[in-house]
Every structure is written in C-alpha cells, then in structure tokens.
Amino acid sequence: MDDMSQWSQVQQLEIKFLEQVDQFYDDNFPMEIRHLLAQWIESQDWEAAANNEAMAMILLQNLIIQVDEQLDRVSQEKNLLLIHNLKRIRKLLQGKYHGNPMHIAVIISNCLREERRILAAASMPVQGPLEKSLQNSVVSERQRNVEHKVSAIKNSAQMTDQDVKYLEDLQEEFDFRYKTIQSLEQNDKNSTHIKQEMLVLQAMLNTLDYKRKEVLSKIGRVIHEIDMLMSNMLTEELLDWKRRQQIACIGGPLHGGLDQLQNCFTLLAESLFQVRRQLEKLDELLTRLTYDGDPIPVQRPQLLEKVNFLLYNLFRKLLIKLPELNYQIRVKVTIDKNVSTVSNRRFVLCGTHVKAMNMDESANGSLSVEFRHLGSHMVTEELHSISFETQVCLYGLTINLEVSILDRFSGSRVKSTFQQFVEEQPCWARPQTSSLPVVMISNVSQLPNAWASIIWYNLSTNDPQNLSFFNNPPTATLSQLLEVLSWQFSSYVGRGLNSEQLNMLAEKLMGQQVGYSDYQLSWAKFCKEHLPGKSFTFWVWLEAILDLIKKHILPLWIDGYIMGFVSKEKERILLKDKTPGTFLLRFSESNLGGITFTWVDQLENGDVTFHSVEPYNKGRLSALPFADILRDYKVIMADNVPENPLKYLYPDIPKDKAFGKHYSCQPNEVSKPSDGGVKGYVPSVFIPVSKILNDPTEPHSPSDLLPMSPSVYAVLREHLSPTAIETADNFQEDPMHMAMIIQHCLREERKILNSAQLSNEMEVGGIQNTVIGMLDKQKELDTQVKAVKTSVLDVEQDIKTLEDMQDEYDFKCKTLQNREHESNGVSQEEYKKEQLNLQKMFLLLDRKRKEVVNKIVQLLHNTEHAQTALIDEELVEWKHRQQTACIGGPPNACLDQLQNWFTIVAESLQQVRQQLKKLEELEQKFTYESDPITKNKQVLQDRTHNLFKQLIQRLLVKLPELNYNLKVKVLFDKDVTEKNSVKGFRKFNILGTSTKVMNMEESTNGSLAAEFRHLGPLIVTEELHSLSFETQLCQPGLVVDLETTSLPIVVISNVSQLPSGWASILWFNMLSTDPKNLSFFLSPPCAKWSKLSEVLSWQFSSVTKRGLNADQLSMLGEKLLGMVYFHHR
C-alpha cells in the first residue's frame, strides 16, 4: 500500500462507485471543500468532534481558516469561478454551523466513513447477494423517469401560474371597461360609440370564458399527472427505498439516499400547493365576475377536492420537507403506542413513556427527548417502537403530522421525515406511523447483543412492526449474513472483508463445509450458543474485534496490512515456504479482542518453525501503539543479543515500508551502563510509553487550541458574525432593495449632519433634551424586556427540574406497585418505609409545582407591564416620529429597535404557552386534590393568549414562520364612510379592481408586491386614499386575524402630478395626526411659518446633501408671504 490519500483513491474508482460517492455530497458539505482540503480533512478526528462540542467548534473555525487560505490562493490565480464558490461555501459554513458545530462534524465523519465503505466494496472481487439485489438497472431507470416527470410537473404548474396571471389582467381590463360604461348617463349609453364598446366587451367576455376553460383544463392535467405518478412509479420507488434504508441501517450501501426521494416528494407537494393557490385565485376572480356557463363554479370544487386528497396521500409517505415546519414543530413521542403484543413483554415500562419535543426549546435546530426510569431490566431481544405525533397550521390548513425516524444504531445518522394530513374543515384523522423496532439497553455492555438483534431483524424481514419477531426468529442465509458482517467492518472501521476472511468466518460458524451459499444459520448459532470450547458466542467474539480495530489499530486495518481472520492451520500453510522473519497479523481465536503475530523461522538443521506471541489486548495497546510494538519487538534466545525477528510482512513487504508511517517515535536504543555505574542496579531498556489522558478529546484551554489569540478571534467574530453574513447573502436575490437601503442610510446621514450644522441657528435645544429623555426611557424599557426574556428561561429550567422530579416519583410509585404483586413481594416494614419516602417526594413535587405556577404568574405580570409601555407609550411616540420622518424629518428612532422589543416579548409569550402545555402534560400524567396546575392553568392560558393577541395585532412582531406562509390581502379605501356622508368628498370612484392578494409563496425575493391597474380615468392630487392590509397568523391552537391601515396616500396617473401629490402628503403629515382623516382637504387647516420652514428645510436635507440656513429660509418666507407680512408675522 502507498501513502495515497483516501480522496485520491476515491477519484480512481469506477463510475458506478463514483455515482455512490456523489449521492452523499451536497450543500451540507460541498464536494469542492472535500477536494481542496483532502489531506487536512482526513487528518482530523471528526468522529470524536461529533460528540464534543468544544472540539467541534475548534475544528469548524480551523476549517473556515483553511477555506480562507484556499481563497487567498485562488484569488492570486484569478480563478473567478472557484473564488465565487469558495465565498459561497464560506458563508454556508459560518452561517449554517456556527450555532451547531457538532452537526458539521457528524456530516464529515459520515462522508469519510461512506467513502471507506465504498472503497472497501470496490476492492471486493464479487458483490454479495443483498447488494446485487439493490443495484437493479430497472430501479435506476425508474428513478430517472421519476425525476424527469417531477420536473415536468413542476414546470407545468409554473406555466399555469402565468396563464392565471394573464387571465387576471384580462378580467381587470374587462371589469374596468364595464364599470366605465355603467358609470355613464343613460343618454350616453345609447350612442353608437357605446354600442361598439359593448361589442368589444362581448368579445372580451368570450375570450375570458375560453381562457378560464383553458386554465382549468391545464390544472386538471397537472393534477392527473401527479395522481398517475404517485399511484405507479412513486409507490414502487418508495417501497424499494424503504428496503434500501433498512439495509443501510445495518451498514449496507446507500444506494439512492433519502435526499433524492425526499426532493421528489417535496417538489410534488409544492406543485400541489401551487395548484391550490391557482384554484384560490380563480375563486377570487369568480367573486368579481361570473356569468351563465361559467366553468369555474362547476369544475373548481372537484379539482380542489382532488388536490386535497393527493396532498393527504402524499404527506402520508412521510417524506415532505417544508422549511416552515422548522419553526413550529412540537412532537409527542410515545414508546410502544398501540402495541398489541404486550403479553409477550418480559418487563413493563415503569417510567414515563410519553414526552414532548418542542422546536421552540431547541438550541441547535434539532429535536431530542430524554426518557428516564423506564424499567429495571432490559432485554436485548425485546423490540419496542417509538411513535411521533404533532400538528401544525400551514397555509391556512390544519395539518396533523406523524413523524418517523430511522435509527441507525451505530450512531452514524438519524433521519426525520414528516407526515401531514390536510384538512379543509376541522376533521381529525391521525394515520399511524412509528420507528423501525428499537432495542433498549440499560448498560453499554448490552450494546453488542442489542446490535446483533437489530442486524438479524433488518436482515430477515421487511415488516417494520413485527415486535414479536424474536418469539420465533427465522433463520438467515449464511451468504447474506456474511455480506452483512462485511458491512459492519466497512461502515464501522473503514474496510470490509475479502472472500478469504469471510471463508474463515463461515468455518468458524459451521465448521468445515464444501459450500455454504445456501446454508441456513439460526439466530441461536449466531448470537446465543457459545463457540466450541469457548466461553463466548461468535458475535461477541466478532464485536470485540471490531472494537479493538476501531480504538487501537484502525490505520493498520484500513491500509490492509492485517490479515486478521485466518486460522492457525492456514497461517502455517501460508508462512512455511516464506523467508525466515516473514510474519502475519491475525486476531486471537481464544481471547476476546486480541491480536497476535506469527513469524516463520528456520533452525540450524533446516527445519521450519513457527512462533506466535501472546495476544495483545486493549489494555496493552492503550499503553503502547501496535506499530511501535512491531518495530521494537525483541526476542532473547539463549545468550544471544536481543533482536527483532520480524523482517517481512506477508507475503514479502519489508516491515518498515509497511508500518513506517505509523511509528510514533524513533526506535529505542539500549542504554549502556556508564563507567562506575550505580552499584546494585542492572542497566535497563527504555520502552516508549504513551501518556494517557482522562479525556484526550477535551481541549486544555481555548487559547491553546485556537489558531489565533483570543483577542484577535473575538474581533473576527464581531465583524464576521453569522447574522451579518446571512443578511448580506439575503440581498443577492434583491439587489435593488440593498441599493434602496444604502441610499436611505446616506440620506439620513446627510440630514443628521445638516441638523448638527443648524443647531445654533434653530431652536433645537428642546428637541435634544427630548431625545435624551427618550433614550433614558428606552434604556429602561430595554431592561424590562430583557428581564422578561431572562425570567422565561428561568421558568424553563424549573419546569425541566419539575419534570425530572415527577418522572422519578412516577417510576418509584409503579415500581412499588409491581413489587407488591411479585411472589417474593416486600415486607411490611419496607413497604411503610417506601411509602414514607414517596410522601416526602410528593410534598416536594407539590411545592415545586406551586413555585413554577407562581413564577409564571409573576412573569405574566411583568410582561403585561412591559407590553403596556410598548403599546401605549413607545408605539404612539414612534408613530408620530415616523409620520415626521415620512416628510423628511429626523428619524429619532428606527423601526428595528421597536420591532426587536415586540418580537422578544412575543417569543417569550410563545415560550410561556409551550411551558403551560408542558405543565398540562404533567398534570395529565399525575394530578391530585388542590393541584396548583389544575387550579390555575386555564386562567394562565387565557391571559397568555390575550397578551400575545394584543401584541401580535400591532404587526411589529417578526416571527420566522410568517416568512413562509404570509398571505396578505390589500384593499383600497376599506370601510371608508366619508365618501357617502360628506358632500363633495370623493371626486371619482375606483372603477378597477380595488382588492389584491399578496402571497409570500409566490415571492422570488422575500418581499410582497401587488399591482393595481385601471383605477380610474381621473386622478385628483388633493384626494386622499387608504390602503388596508389583512392577514392571519395560524399556529397550533391559535388563530389571530391581523389588520393595519397605511397613512393616507395620493394616487397619480402621470409623473407630472408628482409635485402636487407630494405637496398634499407633506401638508397632511405636517398638520394631522389622524391617519384615517381622508376628508382632510375638504377644509385644509393653515400652517405656521415656523413649522413649514422647518419642513421645507427637511425637503432639501433629505433630497439633496444640505438643508437650508436661516437666511435661505427667510428669503422663502418673503417669497411666500410677502416682505411686509413676513417681517410682522
């Protein structure tokens, strides 16, 4: 073997293996980085980092530094494409994994392990029967066809979107023309021109009818294509994938990972939601215009019903990945839910077997739950299932979710998928799903047998719910079992077994046989019965070897220098004709987890002799690396000088060439006694000893491990924060938005500079004092808001403590009850003692419940106090400041600060809602008379709900989930009563469409926009209008209708009207604080020159680089008011 890197070996594989490698490299860990940093990546211990957050953070920072170095290199080479990709990857690494560095360590560790497995598979001369069955050309062709059809369906749905948009524009034009004719006097309607216009309208209506039928037909075809794809190819593909995943669970090849199939299901779900929105848009068009023979009311209900049915069936497949679910997932986890084989249980779960996982409580974006006190005895042949249930509100639908995991017991990965049930009306149905069977262990020593159960189950059956499997476990074909055993080595220690090694294992299992391809092996033979003459089973022996390789001799195993599985008889046959000093390495057959070496020697008479050293176990290898042992091994024979008999690794590889790169230090020399040495002592030979650390993965200190000083690191973290990088990345899709922000910032800077220059000329002292007072009040408010957030976190910890206390109490109660019914039972004295202990625990539990409830009461009181200050004081002042800023005034406080306060309080209230749900769950499991939870829960829930509703209605809460399902209805002049009650108020009516819907799902850049056409033939710049915005926030157990109204706006039909329109806006915002006073210009009030002059100066400072000084304003006053009046004003 040579020193070629693992990645270099991967690149030399055949195309069929390279395709497997391509499947597990994606945006989570881009292949560019794997290629550029191959040597560095392979030299790091990613597996250790996957279980050590401090180490993972250091490796992530070092990875980013390595990327920066590559970026510097390619920048000098002016490789534009690579520069662009590396910058993108750097942003991804910093933004995605900074909060969860262990995630990237797990991903890289998995990738390296899969590479090793594929390399091992490529080196095998023949594929096993299981892998052959998975590599089916028909399956591969079907996968390609599925991807092609899914892409075609997606394109068809997007093209139909364009047709619906065209139909909407056509109907708006028809609506405008029709309303224009309707608004004419009766005499005008009889003119020849109007008759011609009516003919045009009829032609337009015919076109509308044709277009409506065409759009409905296209939607029907998309729905049919999805139905056919789901009924045929996707169903087969899903069944095949489930089996492939089951095989992958026990170390088999990952042919077609989850991502590929999940992507197909997700694209189909997105297409169905897109079709659903198109049908909603047709319903909106129907409410504005219908006629005899209209196809929408006839066909739309049937199409919508079919879409909902397909969504239901699609979500049942558990493979839909929607990003908005990440923000509201709350999962109920149940062990052995609805299990019908309880009678086969050898123990009963005594502790709590139902838990809730909440995404709101997640610190790293993943869900986890901890079960304690399950039972005192664990049986490794007893299978259990874990069920997951949740519910979310999505796109205005109530959706039930069932979550299923595929638990790969070796710890390499956990996959989560989601099942959703679509509901038009509140109707409840919970399709059941659960994990593959799991085995529970109470001690790590049970892990080998538990994993053997998992292997045997997934090898022998496709049924994911056969929990009574081990009541009568079936036999397995030996050829398939050997293949799976090779997978254990390739997936866990990076190199599988060749045919000779597998032959030795076959002989070990069944003795000498001519052939074993059809041999049936029993579960007892594999895992229950001891090997002949030994005190352990075959599987325990093999698992101990796996553990030895992983922890002590992994590099030597990966290089292929350990023959390992060879019998004593076979090794003598291999060595007898070799040069003296030739040796081979094999695993001990008589000692668990031992490795030995045997060498051939030649006596003086020419006879061949063999020597085997006592096996080295984990204890000895922990003190000295195995490669150093092979280098320094000495044999003392008679009076000869000690020498190393190991010369060549079988068949003829010089020892130092094979193991030289694994030596830890220089060979030791025998120390020579000095002249006049110390009397009474024999000179010693120094043997290298490794210093053992308690936890070799734990860093000594951050300053020792970081590649830079802590101060420099802190500065870089400050300037390269994930938030800043993510914010910059967001503008790639909408650069005009970025330009507008920068322009706004520069303009505000100029205004502030101008205000500073005029401070001595204008009376701004009062304003400055106001600003100082405002800042003090904001600091106080900021302290209140932060205190609310801190209190919520404190309550969170108290509830966790309460849950642990209740789990322990529940476990001890059930344990005592079970012991009462046992034959040996408990004595009366013991029973009373246990009862007394339980009573003490109950009192502590009750006290803790009262403490938690009281803390929540106080928390809500403090929240209400802070919220009142936000809504009644800060928000009112901010609105006035914003109205002033609208006409060029100084922005004394930006929206972001206020929005941040509102959001923190809202998130805190959301967390309190979750805490109250957790208390309710604890109450459902255990309650009693005068339970403080029962007494207070409804009042606390109502109060929390009302506070949250009051807060969210101000539309200043920034919740991430709104970014995905925000749907806003925009209305012109909603509920405006003046046009009917005030004479002369409206000089024209809006003839075109006055209502639009903006949908975040249809947004390409994260912003919402609506286009209004054909508003009316005449635009009056002194006529004010309002825009109303309506939306709805849907969360589990909460629906809140939201509405807000804009400041008055002026509608113009030509850019020449812009000055007059802006004058109206300026005059209104300068003199009125009532945003709904749309009849303002029926009798506009006068303005004082002192106020108007200030606003005029703002116009110059906001539009140009400089405002007006006192002399310039004086000239304008004379121009406007006349010299005499101005000087006597």
Secondary structure, 3 states (H helix, E strand, C coil): CCCCCHHHHHHCCCHHHHHHHHHCCCCCCCHHHHHHCHHHHHCCCHHHHCCCHHHHHHHHHHHHHHHHHHHHHHHHHCCHHHHHHHHHHHHHHHHHHCCCHHHHHHHHHHHHHHHHHHHHHHHCCCCCHHHHHHCCHHHHHHHHHHHHHHHHHHHHHHHHHHHHHHHHHHHHHHHHHHHHHHCCCHHHHCCHHHHHHHHHHHHHHHHHHHHHHHHHHHHHHHHHHHHHHHHHHHHHHHHHHHHHHHHHHCCCCCCCCHHHHHHHHHHHHHHHHHHHHHHHHHHHHHHHCCCCCCCHHHHHHHHHHHHHHHHHHHHCCCCCCCHHHHHCCEEEEEECCCCCCHHHCCCCCCCCCEEEEEHHHCCCCCCCCCCCCCCCCCCCCCCECEEEEEEEEECCEEEEEEEEEEECCCCCCEEEEEEEEEECCCCCCCCCCECCCECCCCCHHHHHHHHHHHHHHHHHCCCCCCCCHHHCCCCEEHHHHHHHHHHHHHHHCCCCCCHHHHHHHHHHHHCCCCCCCCCEECHHHHHHCECCCCCCEHHHHHHHHHHHHHHHHHHHHHCCCCCECCCHHHHHHHHCCCCCCEEEEEECCCCCCCEEEEEEEECCCCCEEEEECCCECHHHHHHCCHHHHHHHCCECCCCCCCECCCCEECCCEEHHHHHHHHCCCCCCCECCCCCCCCCCCCCCECCCCCCCCCCCCCCCCHHHHCCCCHHHHHHHHHHCCHHHHHHHHHCCCCHHHHHHHHHHHHHHHHHHHHHHHCCCCCCCHHHHHHHHHHHHHHHHHHHHHHHHHHHHHHHHHHHHHHHHHHHHHHHHHHHHHHHHHCCCCCCHHHHHHHHHHHHHHHHHHHHHHHHHHHHHHHHHHHHHHHHHHHHHHHHHHHHHHHHHHHCCCCCCCCHHHHHHHHHHHHHHHHHHHHHHHHHHHHHHHCCCCCCHHHHHHHHHHHHHHHHHHHHHCCCCCCCCCHHHHCEEEEEECCCCCHHHHCCCCCCCCCCCCCEEEEEHHHCCCCCCCCCCCCCCCCCCCCCEECEEEEEEEEECCEEEEEEEECCCEECCCCHHHHHHHHHHHHHHHHHCCCCCCCCHHHCCCCCCHHHHHHHHHHHHHHHCCCCCCHHHHHHHHHHHHCHHHHHCC
